[in-house]
């Protein structure tokens, strides 16, 4: 195959989505629909990529900023043939034009390569699919020899033609030089008053050009998104494929129907994932990692032997070997847990390092801090890292014991081996092996009476 010029049609209004967000920017698997198409296009090493936009053009321009594509504006949406015509003047002469759609996100590069192999300077290729319910889709009409003779849109089809289950996906590979010849000949004499790209087939046959077909392996690969119900159905198909691939590679997923991957996931051996876990961005799991139900992991690395109990959120963090987290823990960006660290119930860690073997087990907040090895943080302890304007650091040495319900007011340091008495407010540095008590003197007053509610 010679040069490849990809044209992605993304100008439609998406009225049935009932949304202010352009249809192709709705997400599937954590990415906009059109990004899936662009990623597949990149795998084809195209010489040029054009994206035809129209409705909500400014939003699409912004979303596509920095992408290696040329934007083409279709000011009036007059059909697919008209959309391709807008891109024609900038197409590469002598190239093959591959027509894709921004709302058909799961098309595979392997399928497209097969389609492209069917097209050359004197032939075009149409991607078809046999579907269970062809309602609303263009039908592939074949002659007595089994060759394609025309494509008929559902609304223009006869009753007999509507019984055909082989449909046109809209994806085509067409010589650019022939597009220059055929596109100006398109007519809008149909019920919609639009210029159908499908009419190219009849023009190609009339000019002696061969029209080949390639059939997609399943409906979901070529399914377009027109409403939220279809989007949800395709999301489940996408997630099922991802889960199946991970399980075939050795991961244990307790229920593939309750699994969501919205990015990339690398994993070691004997990894176990319970139900309703969501992976976002780039996540790496070492060997023997166990993740409980209802967890969210985003842009994080979890090293081997670590267990994450139910209902935890971990984002932009690095978790070391054989740690234990949760249940109900939140590990925020910039957090580092070293080997054998433990973070327990209703604990929040932000931009802090928890040293080897250290424990923060109950109802605590540790922010902008560095904890050494073997530190024990009692229940209800917090670091006061924010003075209303700036953030400040708390440094805690090896082997420090912090009693329950303590407050460490940053900037402050607690040296190795120190002991903080329960209920203390620490505002000054504590030295090696010192006992720090930061409590007010208790006073008991006899004869005190409860306040009485005013009438």
C-alpha positions as CSV (number, residue, x, y, z in Angstrom):
1,X,0.0,0.0,0.0
2,X,1.2,3.5,-0.8
3,X,0.4,6.7,1.1
4,X,-2.4,6.6,3.7
5,X,-4.7,9.6,4.3
6,X,-7.1,9.1,7.2
7,X,-10.2,11.2,7.4
8,X,-12.2,11.0,10.7
9,X,-15.7,12.4,10.6
10,X,-16.7,14.1,13.9
11,X,-19.0,17.0,12.9
12,X,-22.4,15.6,14.0
13,X,-24.6,17.2,16.6
14,X,-25.3,14.0,18.6
15,X,-28.8,15.2,19.4
16,X,-29.8,11.9,20.9
17,X,-27.1,12.2,23.6
18,X,-29.1,15.0,25.2
19,X,-25.8,16.7,26.3
20,X,-23.9,19.9,25.9
21,X,-20.8,17.8,25.4
22,X,-19.9,17.0,21.8
23,X,-20.8,13.3,21.2
24,X,-17.2,12.3,20.2
25,X,-15.9,13.7,23.5
26,X,-18.1,11.5,25.7
27,X,-15.9,8.9,27.4
28,X,-15.5,5.2,27.0
29,X,-12.8,3.4,29.1
30,X,-11.7,6.7,30.5
31,X,-10.9,8.3,27.1
32,X,-13.0,10.4,24.7
33,X,-14.6,8.3,21.9
34,X,-12.5,10.1,19.3
35,X,-9.3,9.4,21.2
36,X,-9.8,5.7,20.7
37,X,-10.1,6.3,17.0
38,X,-7.0,8.5,17.0
39,X,-5.0,5.9,18.9
40,X,-6.0,3.2,16.4
41,X,-5.1,5.6,13.5
42,X,-1.6,6.0,15.1
43,X,-1.1,2.3,14.9
44,X,-1.5,2.5,11.1
45,X,1.3,5.0,10.6
46,X,-0.8,7.3,8.4
47,X,0.9,9.9,6.3
48,X,-1.9,12.4,7.0
49,X,-4.9,12.6,9.4
50,X,-7.8,15.0,9.0
51,X,-10.6,15.4,11.5
52,X,-13.8,17.0,10.2
53,X,-15.6,19.0,12.9
54,X,-18.7,21.1,12.9
55,X,-21.0,21.1,15.9
56,X,-19.3,22.5,19.0
57,X,-16.3,23.1,16.9
58,X,-14.4,25.2,19.5
59,X,-14.7,22.4,22.1
60,X,-13.3,19.9,19.6
61,X,-10.5,22.2,18.6
62,X,-9.5,22.5,22.2
63,X,-9.7,18.8,22.8
64,X,-7.6,18.0,19.7
65,X,-5.0,20.7,20.5
66,X,-1.5,19.2,20.2
67,X,-2.6,16.1,18.3
68,X,-0.9,15.4,15.0
69,X,-4.1,16.1,13.0
70,X,-5.4,18.7,10.6
71,X,-8.7,20.2,11.5
72,X,-11.3,20.6,8.7
73,X,-14.5,22.6,9.4
74,X,-17.9,21.5,8.0
75,X,-20.0,24.6,8.7
76,X,-23.2,23.0,7.5
77,X,-23.8,19.3,8.2
78,X,-25.1,18.1,4.9
79,X,-24.2,14.4,5.2
80,X,-21.1,12.2,5.2
81,X,-20.4,12.8,1.5
82,X,-20.4,16.5,2.1
83,X,-18.1,16.1,5.1
84,X,-15.5,14.2,3.2
85,X,-15.7,16.7,0.4
86,X,-14.6,19.4,2.9
87,X,-11.4,17.5,3.4
88,X,-10.8,16.7,-0.2
89,X,-8.6,19.7,-1.2
90,X,-6.0,18.9,1.5
91,X,-5.9,15.1,0.8
92,X,-2.6,13.6,-0.4
93,X,-2.6,13.0,-4.2
94,X,-2.2,9.3,-5.0
95,X,-3.0,8.2,-1.5
96,X,-5.7,5.9,-0.2
97,X,-8.3,7.7,1.9
98,X,-9.5,5.7,4.9
99,X,-12.8,7.1,6.1
100,X,-13.4,6.6,9.9
101,X,-15.9,8.0,12.4
102,X,-15.2,9.7,15.7
103,X,-18.2,7.9,17.4
104,X,-17.0,4.4,16.4
105,X,-14.4,3.9,19.1
106,X,-13.6,0.2,19.1
107,X,-12.5,-0.3,15.5
108,X,-9.3,-2.4,15.5
109,X,-6.2,-1.7,13.6
110,X,-6.0,-5.3,12.4
111,X,-9.4,-5.0,10.7
112,X,-8.5,-1.7,9.1
113,X,-5.2,-3.2,7.7
114,X,-7.2,-6.0,6.1
115,X,-9.6,-3.4,4.6
116,X,-6.7,-1.3,3.2
117,X,-5.2,-4.4,1.6
118,X,-8.4,-4.7,-0.5
119,X,-8.0,-1.2,-2.0
120,X,-5.7,0.1,-4.8
121,X,-5.6,2.7,-7.5
122,X,-8.5,1.0,-9.4
123,X,-10.6,-0.4,-6.5
124,X,-12.2,0.7,-3.3
125,X,-13.1,-1.3,-0.2
126,X,-16.1,-1.2,2.1
127,X,-16.1,-2.6,5.6
128,X,-19.3,-4.5,6.3
129,X,-20.7,-6.5,9.2
130,X,-23.5,-9.0,9.8
131,X,-25.6,-7.8,12.7
132,X,-28.5,-9.1,14.8
133,X,-30.7,-6.0,14.4
134,X,-29.9,-3.9,11.3
135,X,-32.7,-1.3,12.0
136,X,-31.6,2.1,11.0
137,X,-28.5,1.0,9.2
138,X,-27.5,1.0,5.5
139,X,-27.9,-2.4,3.8
140,X,-25.3,-4.1,1.6
141,X,-27.1,-5.2,-1.6
142,X,-25.3,-7.9,-3.6
143,X,-25.9,-9.2,-7.2
144,X,-26.4,-12.8,-8.3
145,X,-22.6,-13.3,-8.3
146,X,-22.3,-12.1,-4.7
147,X,-20.6,-8.9,-5.5
148,X,-21.8,-5.6,-4.0
149,X,-24.1,-3.7,-6.2
150,X,-25.2,-0.8,-4.0
151,X,-25.7,0.4,-0.4
152,X,-29.2,1.4,0.5
153,X,-29.9,3.5,3.6
154,X,-32.6,2.1,5.9
155,X,-35.1,4.9,5.3
156,X,-34.7,4.5,1.6
157,X,-34.8,0.7,1.5
158,X,-37.6,-1.6,0.3
159,X,-39.2,-4.1,2.6
160,X,-37.1,-6.9,1.0
161,X,-33.9,-4.9,1.4
162,X,-34.7,-4.3,5.1
163,X,-34.5,-8.0,5.7
164,X,-30.8,-7.9,4.8
165,X,-28.5,-8.3,7.9
166,X,-25.2,-7.3,6.3
167,X,-24.8,-3.6,6.9
168,X,-22.5,-0.9,5.8
169,X,-20.3,0.3,8.7
170,X,-19.5,3.5,6.9
171,X,-15.8,2.8,7.0
172,X,-14.2,2.8,3.5
173,X,-10.9,2.8,1.8
174,X,-11.0,4.9,-1.4
175,X,-8.3,6.1,-3.8
176,X,-8.0,9.9,-3.3
177,X,-7.7,10.5,-7.1
178,X,-11.0,8.7,-7.6
179,X,-12.7,10.7,-4.8
180,X,-11.8,13.8,-6.8
181,X,-13.8,12.4,-9.6
182,X,-16.8,11.0,-7.7
183,X,-17.5,13.4,-4.8
184,X,-18.7,16.3,-7.1
185,X,-21.2,13.9,-8.7
186,X,-23.0,13.1,-5.4
187,X,-26.7,14.1,-5.3
188,X,-29.0,14.8,-2.4
189,X,-32.2,13.3,-3.8
190,X,-33.1,11.2,-0.8
191,X,-35.5,11.6,2.2
192,X,-32.9,13.5,4.3
193,X,-31.7,15.8,1.5
194,X,-28.1,14.9,2.3
195,X,-25.1,13.8,0.3
196,X,-24.4,10.2,1.3
197,X,-20.9,8.9,1.0
198,X,-22.5,5.5,0.4
199,X,-23.5,6.7,-3.1
200,X,-19.8,6.5,-4.0
201,X,-20.3,2.7,-4.5
202,X,-22.7,3.2,-7.4
203,X,-20.5,5.8,-8.9
204,X,-17.5,3.5,-8.6
205,X,-19.2,0.6,-10.2
206,X,-20.5,2.8,-13.0
207,X,-16.9,4.0,-13.8
208,X,-15.6,0.4,-13.9
209,X,-13.9,0.5,-10.5
210,X,-13.9,-2.6,-8.5
211,X,-15.7,-2.5,-5.1
212,X,-14.4,-5.0,-2.6
213,X,-15.8,-5.8,0.9
214,X,-14.2,-6.9,4.1
215,X,-16.4,-8.1,7.0
216,X,-15.7,-7.1,10.6
217,X,-15.6,-10.0,13.1
218,X,-18.2,-8.6,15.5
219,X,-20.9,-5.9,15.9
220,X,-19.3,-4.1,18.8
221,X,-16.1,-3.4,16.9
222,X,-18.0,-1.3,14.3
223,X,-20.8,0.0,16.7
224,X,-21.5,3.7,16.6
225,X,-22.6,5.7,19.6
226,X,-25.9,7.6,19.2
227,X,-27.3,7.7,22.8
228,X,-26.3,7.0,26.4
229,X,-27.8,3.5,26.3
230,X,-25.5,2.5,23.5
231,X,-22.5,4.2,25.2
232,X,-23.2,2.1,28.4
233,X,-23.5,-1.1,26.4
234,X,-20.3,-0.6,24.5
235,X,-18.5,0.4,27.8
236,X,-19.5,-3.0,29.3
237,X,-18.2,-4.8,26.1
238,X,-15.0,-2.9,26.3
239,X,-14.5,-3.7,30.0
240,X,-15.3,-7.3,29.4
241,X,-12.6,-7.5,26.7
242,X,-10.1,-5.8,29.0
243,X,-10.9,-8.1,31.9
244,X,-10.8,-11.2,29.7
245,X,-7.3,-10.2,28.5
246,X,-6.0,-9.7,32.0
247,X,-7.4,-13.0,33.3
248,X,-5.9,-14.8,30.3
249,X,-2.6,-13.3,31.4
250,X,-3.0,-14.7,34.9
251,X,-4.8,-12.0,37.0
252,X,-7.7,-13.2,39.2
253,X,-10.7,-10.9,38.8
254,X,-13.5,-12.0,41.1
255,X,-16.3,-10.7,38.9
256,X,-15.4,-9.5,35.4
257,X,-18.8,-7.8,35.1
258,X,-17.8,-5.5,38.0
259,X,-14.4,-4.4,36.8
260,X,-13.4,-1.1,35.2
261,X,-10.1,-0.1,33.5
262,X,-9.9,3.5,32.4
263,X,-6.2,3.6,31.4
264,X,-3.4,1.0,31.4
265,X,-2.7,-1.8,33.9
266,X,0.5,-3.8,34.3
267,X,0.5,-6.7,36.7
268,X,2.7,-9.4,38.1
269,X,1.8,-13.0,39.1
270,X,-1.0,-14.1,41.4
271,X,-2.6,-10.7,41.6
272,X,-6.2,-10.7,43.0
273,X,-8.8,-8.0,42.4
274,X,-12.2,-8.0,44.1
275,X,-15.4,-6.5,42.8
276,X,-16.1,-2.8,41.8
277,X,-12.4,-1.8,41.6
278,X,-11.6,1.0,39.2
279,X,-8.2,1.5,37.6
280,X,-7.5,5.0,36.1
281,X,-4.5,6.3,34.3
282,X,-1.4,4.2,34.6
283,X,-1.3,1.5,37.3
284,X,1.4,-1.1,38.0
285,X,0.8,-4.0,40.4
286,X,3.6,-6.3,41.6
287,X,3.4,-10.0,42.4
288,X,0.8,-11.2,44.9
289,X,-0.9,-7.9,45.3
290,X,-4.5,-8.2,46.7
291,X,-7.1,-5.5,46.2
292,X,-10.3,-5.6,48.1
293,X,-13.8,-4.5,46.8
294,X,-14.8,-0.9,46.0
295,X,-11.3,0.5,45.6
296,X,-10.1,3.2,43.2
297,X,-6.4,3.2,42.0
298,X,-5.2,6.0,39.8
299,X,-1.6,6.6,38.5
300,X,0.1,4.5,41.2
301,X,2.6,1.7,41.6
302,X,1.9,-1.1,44.1
303,X,4.8,-3.3,44.9
304,X,4.7,-7.1,45.5
305,X,3.0,-8.5,48.5
306,X,0.9,-5.5,49.3
307,X,-2.7,-5.9,50.4
308,X,-5.3,-3.1,49.9
309,X,-8.5,-3.7,51.9
310,X,-12.0,-2.5,50.9
311,X,-13.0,1.0,50.0
312,X,-9.6,2.6,49.6
313,X,-8.6,5.4,47.2
314,X,-5.0,5.6,46.0
315,X,-3.9,8.3,43.6
316,X,-0.4,9.4,42.3
317,X,1.3,7.4,45.0
318,X,4.0,4.7,45.4
319,X,3.4,1.8,47.7
320,X,6.3,-0.4,48.7
321,X,6.7,-4.1,49.4
322,X,4.3,-6.0,51.7
323,X,2.3,-2.9,52.9
324,X,-1.2,-3.1,54.2
325,X,-3.7,-0.3,53.5
326,X,-7.3,0.2,54.6
327,X,-10.1,-0.4,54.8
328,X,-11.4,3.1,54.1
329,X,-8.0,4.7,53.6
330,X,-7.2,7.6,51.2
331,X,-3.6,7.8,49.8
332,X,-3.3,11.1,48.1
333,X,-0.8,12.4,45.5
334,X,2.9,12.5,46.5
335,X,2.5,9.8,49.1
336,X,5.2,7.1,49.5
337,X,4.8,4.0,51.7
338,X,8.0,2.1,52.3
339,X,8.3,-1.7,52.9
340,X,5.8,-3.1,55.5
341,X,4.2,0.2,56.3
342,X,0.6,0.0,57.5
343,X,-2.2,2.6,56.9
344,X,-5.5,1.7,58.4
345,X,-9.1,2.8,58.9
346,X,-10.1,6.3,57.8
347,X,-6.5,7.5,57.5
348,X,-5.5,10.1,54.9
349,X,-1.9,10.4,53.7
350,X,-0.9,13.4,51.5
351,X,2.5,14.2,50.1
352,X,4.2,12.2,52.8
353,X,6.6,9.3,53.3
354,X,5.7,6.6,55.7
355,X,8.9,4.8,56.6
356,X,9.7,1.1,56.7
357,X,7.4,-0.8,59.2
358,X,5.7,2.4,60.4
359,X,2.0,2.3,61.3
360,X,-0.8,4.9,60.9
361,X,-3.7,2.7,61.7
362,X,-6.7,4.8,62.8
363,X,-8.5,8.0,62.1
364,X,-5.4,10.1,61.3
365,X,-4.2,12.8,58.8
366,X,-0.6,12.9,57.8
367,X,0.3,15.7,55.4
368,X,3.6,17.1,54.1
369,X,5.5,14.8,56.5
370,X,8.4,12.4,56.6
371,X,8.1,9.5,59.0
372,X,11.1,7.3,59.7
373,X,11.2,3.6,60.3
374,X,9.2,1.9,63.0
375,X,7.0,4.9,63.9
376,X,3.7,4.3,65.6
377,X,1.0,7.0,65.1
378,X,-1.9,6.7,67.5
379,X,-5.5,7.1,66.6
380,X,-6.8,10.5,65.9
381,X,-3.4,12.1,65.3
382,X,-3.0,14.9,62.7
383,X,-0.2,17.0,61.3
384,X,-1.2,20.7,61.1
385,X,0.6,21.4,57.8
386,X,-1.3,24.5,56.6
387,X,-1.2,27.9,58.3
388,X,-3.9,29.4,56.0
389,X,-1.3,30.6,53.5
390,X,1.6,28.2,53.2
391,X,2.3,24.5,53.8
392,X,4.9,23.3,56.3
393,X,6.7,20.1,56.9
394,X,6.7,17.7,59.8
395,X,9.7,15.4,60.3
396,X,9.4,12.4,62.6
397,X,12.5,10.2,63.3
398,X,12.9,6.4,63.6
399,X,11.1,4.6,66.4
400,X,8.9,7.5,67.5
401,X,5.7,6.7,69.4
402,X,2.9,9.2,69.0
403,X,0.0,8.8,71.5
404,X,-3.6,9.0,70.4
405,X,-5.3,12.3,69.6
406,X,-2.1,14.3,69.3
407,X,-1.6,17.3,67.1
408,X,1.8,18.1,65.5
409,X,1.9,21.8,64.4
410,X,4.3,22.2,61.5
411,X,7.0,23.1,61.0
412,X,8.1,20.8,63.7
413,X,10.5,17.8,64.2
414,X,10.4,14.9,66.5
415,X,13.7,13.1,66.8
416,X,14.3,9.3,66.9
417,X,13.0,7.4,69.9
418,X,10.9,10.2,71.2
419,X,7.5,9.6,72.9
420,X,4.5,11.9,72.5
421,X,2.0,11.6,75.3
422,X,-1.7,11.1,74.2
423,X,-3.7,14.3,73.7
424,X,-0.6,16.5,73.2
425,X,-0.3,19.6,71.0
426,X,3.4,19.7,69.8
427,X,4.6,23.1,68.6
428,X,8.4,22.8,69.4
429,X,11.0,20.3,68.4
430,X,11.3,17.1,70.5
431,X,14.8,15.6,71.0
432,X,16.1,12.1,70.8
433,X,14.3,9.8,73.3
434,X,12.5,12.6,75.0
435,X,9.0,12.4,76.4
436,X,6.9,15.3,75.2
437,X,3.7,16.3,77.0
438,X,1.7,19.1,75.5
439,X,-1.5,19.2,77.6
440,X,-3.3,21.9,79.5
441,X,-3.7,21.2,83.3
442,X,-7.0,19.5,84.0
443,X,-9.4,21.5,86.3
444,X,-12.6,20.1,87.8
445,X,-15.2,22.6,89.0
446,X,-17.9,21.5,91.5
447,X,-21.3,23.0,91.5
448,X,-21.3,23.6,87.7
449,X,-24.7,23.6,86.0
450,X,-25.6,22.7,82.4
451,X,-26.8,25.6,80.2
452,X,-30.6,25.8,80.0
453,X,-32.3,26.4,76.6
454,X,-33.9,29.8,76.3
455,X,-37.7,29.8,75.7
